[in-house]
Amino acid sequence: MTEGRGATPAADLREHLAVALDLDDLVAALRVAREVRPWFGVAKVGLELFIASGPEAIGALIQLGYKVFLDLKLDDIPTTVNRAARIAGSLGVSYLTIHARGGVTTLRAGVTGLADGAQAAGLPPPVSLAVTVLTSADTAPAHILPQRVEAAAEAGCGGIVCAAADVVEAKKLAPQLLAVVPGIRPEGADVEDQRRSATPREALDAGADLLVVGRPVTRAADRVAAASALVESLTG
């Protein structure tokens, strides 16, 4: 199957690829989202785009056919996290990040709020993702990852966000959790601020369930070619 230039992936692979729309303008973000839609099934809305455009960004991306990954890394008192997550659930997001450093109580508050918000709106159950150790950090003590993975499992999260290098250990601790891996960089690409980056193939081979790809595609001179090459690296 082809659309425009480059081969598009099978639908099942596309659902494992998220494009990170780290832009401060909704019009520009939607332009990128439309261009790469044949290769990505999930769109990540982070702090930058959400602060710039708010819930409008979520609705617009859902209209384009994306599942929305709202990456706000909620980290506050449990009541605040619960209420914020409830709103996110009502907006139709498929994934929401909550920082695991808040512990089981905060994570559970987010899990409950997200599920309640979606249910009240008559929407499918979304997935709460516990952020373990950022891919831009390479100095976390060894005990942090297992501690946060175990907290995510105990709190009822559906998945975690971690570096590709952490996936194997995390899956041993909690094999039922989805592993979402940011910091994806194609072979030879500049890792920039992602100190614990991985190629798409390395991440999938480690057991990642969802790869989050941003600048190597969104800031490429030819985004269609970059997206197509990314998929070819996984299917070739």
PEQUI-V745692 format. One record per residue. N is the residue number from 1. RES is the residue in one letter. PSI is psi in whole degrees, -180 to 180 (NA if undefined). Layout:
[[N RES PSI] [N RES PSI]]
This chain:
[[1 M 135] [2 T 154] [3 E 116] [4 G -139] [5 R 137] [6 G 151] [7 A 139] [8 T 152] [9 P 163] [10 A 155] [11 A -36] [12 D -36] [13 L -40] [14 R -34] [15 E -10] [16 H 7] [17 L 126] [18 A 131] [19 V 128] [20 A 109] [21 L 70] [22 D 72] [23 L 160] [24 D 17] [25 D 122] [26 L -38] [27 V -45] [28 A -40] [29 A -42] [30 L -32] [31 R -45] [32 V -45] [33 A -41] [34 R -41] [35 E -40] [36 V 5] [37 R -37] [38 P -19] [39 W -15] [40 F 135] [41 G -13] [42 V 140] [43 A 127] [44 K 126] [45 V 114] [46 G -169] [47 L -42] [48 E -53] [49 L -37] [50 F -40] [51 I -36] [52 A -38] [53 S -15] [54 G -154] [55 P -21] [56 E -36] [57 A -40] [58 I -50] [59 G -41] [60 A -39] [61 L -36] [62 I -39] [63 Q -29] [64 L -5] [65 G 6] [66 Y 151] [67 K 138] [68 V 130] [69 F 104] [70 L 110] [71 D 80] [72 L -9] [73 K 56] [74 L 130] [75 D 89] [76 D -169] [77 I 153] [78 P -40] [79 T -44] [80 T -43] [81 V -42] [82 N -47] [83 R -40] [84 A -42] [85 A -36] [86 R -43] [87 I -44] [88 A -42] [89 G -38] [90 S -19] [91 L -11] [92 G 16] [93 V 151] [94 S -26] [95 Y 145] [96 L 133] [97 T 140] [98 I 133] [99 H 129] [100 A -14] [101 R -15] [102 G -13] [103 G -180] [104 V -43] [105 T -45] [106 T -42] [107 L -45] [108 R -37] [109 A -41] [110 G -43] [111 V -47] [112 T -46] [113 G -44] [114 L -46] [115 A -42] [116 D -41] [117 G -43] [118 A -43] [119 Q -42] [120 A -30] [121 A 1] [122 G 32] [123 L 160] [124 P 153] [125 P 126] [126 P 177] [127 V 124] [128 S 130] [129 L 123] [130 A 124] [131 V 122] [132 T -84] [133 V 127] [134 L 147] [135 T -14] [136 S -4] [137 A 132] [138 D 20] [139 T 12] [140 A 137] [141 P 154] [142 A -27] [143 H -13] [144 I -48] [145 L -57] [146 P -36] [147 Q -44] [148 R -34] [149 V -44] [150 E -37] [151 A -41] [152 A -44] [153 A -44] [154 E -35] [155 A -11] [156 G 18] [157 C 154] [158 G -15] [159 G -179] [160 I 161] [161 V 126] [162 C 168] [163 A 157] [164 A -36] [165 A -17] [166 D -7] [167 V -45] [168 V -48] [169 E -43] [170 A -41] [171 K -30] [172 K -37] [173 L -39] [174 A 77] [175 P -18] [176 Q -14] [177 L 137] [178 L 143] [179 A 113] [180 V 125] [181 V 112] [182 P -171] [183 G 28] [184 I 128] [185 R 122] [186 P 158] [187 E 127] [188 G -5] [189 A 155] [190 D 128] [191 V -16] [192 E -124] [193 D 8] [194 Q 92] [195 R -23] [196 R 62] [197 S 171] [198 A 155] [199 T 161] [200 P -43] [201 R -41] [202 E -41] [203 A -45] [204 L -41] [205 D -30] [206 A -17] [207 G 13] [208 A 143] [209 D -28] [210 L 124] [211 L 131] [212 V 118] [213 V 128] [214 G -102] [215 R -38] [216 P -24] [217 V -50] [218 T -26] [219 R 11] [220 A 150] [221 A -34] [222 D 96] [223 R -36] [224 V -45] [225 A -40] [226 A -43] [227 A -42] [228 S -42] [229 A -37] [230 L -47] [231 V -39] [232 E -31] [233 S -18] [234 L -21] [235 T -15] [236 G NA]]
